[in-house]
Structure formats: C-alpha cells, structure tokens
Amino acid sequence: MATRTIPATTEVVCDVCGRVCAPQGTAPRRQEGTLSLRWHVLDYLNQPAAAGSRDLDMCDDCLSRITKALNAVAEEIRAERAE
C-alpha cells in the first residue's frame, strides 16, 4: 500500500471582490493585505457600548484602490480644514 501526503493549502479570499489570493508562486495575485478598522459602537446615550472593529482581507488590486481612495479623502479633508 502506498501513502501519499497532500499538504493543506490556505486560501485567502478578498472580502471586497471575492477573488482568491493564492499562495505565493502559484498565481499572479500573490500579495494580499488586511485593512483594520477600529472603533467603538455607541449606545443611545452616546457612550461606548461594544467594539465595532472590522478586518478586511483584500487582494493587491482592491487594497491599492482603497488606499488611493483613503488618501484622496484625507487630502480633501485637509484642504477643507486649511480654508
């Protein structure tokens, strides 16, 4: 009887577009990243009630687009405050 060991693979699925970020060396989209949003959920008295944090696993394309969008919004806010 022969024994064959097949290693398990871990697939990271982009939370934005649903694309699978394959392990390094197996697909063109090897890079992935995580965007972590941290905040507190407030109750009806405006007091912190719970953690509302969220982590988004993203492929390199989505991470790049969201980073550019965040930078654009930050620049816009800075320009508004400078006026």
C-alpha positions in Angstrom: 0.0 0.0 0.0 1.3 3.4 -0.9 0.9 6.5 1.2 0.6 9.9 -0.4 0.7 13.1 1.7 -1.1 16.1 0.3 -0.4 19.3 2.1 -3.2 21.5 3.0 -3.4 24.9 1.4 -4.7 28.1 2.8 -6.7 30.3 0.5 -7.3 34.0 1.4 -10.5 35.3 -0.3 -10.7 39.0 -0.9 -13.5 40.5 1.2 -14.1 43.2 -1.4 -14.1 41.4 -4.8 -14.2 37.8 -3.8 -11.0 36.9 -5.7 -8.9 34.1 -4.2 -5.3 35.2 -3.3 -3.4 32.1 -4.0 -0.3 31.0 -2.1 2.9 32.7 -3.3 4.3 31.3 -6.5 1.1 29.8 -7.8 -0.9 32.7 -9.3 -0.3 36.3 -10.5 -2.1 37.7 -7.4 0.3 36.6 -4.7 0.1 39.7 -2.5 -2.7 40.3 -0.1 -3.2 42.7 2.8 -5.6 43.5 5.6 -7.4 46.7 6.4 -8.2 47.0 10.1 -10.9 49.5 11.1 -11.1 50.0 14.9 -13.9 52.0 16.6 -16.4 51.7 19.4 -20.1 51.3 18.9 -22.1 53.9 20.9 -25.3 53.3 22.8 -28.3 55.6 22.9 -26.5 57.8 25.5 -23.5 58.2 23.2 -21.4 56.0 25.5 -19.1 53.3 24.1 -21.0 50.0 24.3 -19.1 47.5 22.2 -16.2 47.1 19.8 -17.3 47.7 16.2 -13.9 46.8 14.7 -13.6 45.1 11.4 -10.8 43.4 9.5 -11.0 43.2 5.7 -8.7 40.8 3.9 -8.0 42.1 0.4 -6.2 41.3 -2.8 -3.5 43.6 -4.0 -5.8 45.3 -6.6 -8.5 46.1 -4.0 -6.0 47.2 -1.4 -4.4 49.6 -3.8 -7.7 51.1 -4.9 -8.9 51.5 -1.3 -5.6 53.0 -0.2 -5.8 55.6 -3.1 -9.4 56.4 -2.1 -8.5 56.9 1.5 -5.6 59.1 0.6 -7.8 61.2 -1.7 -10.4 61.7 1.1 -7.7 62.6 3.6 -6.3 65.2 1.2 -9.8 66.6 0.7 -10.4 66.9 4.5 -7.0 68.6 5.0 -7.9 71.1 2.2 -11.3 71.9 3.9 -9.6 72.5 7.2 -7.0 74.7 5.7 -9.6 77.1 4.3 
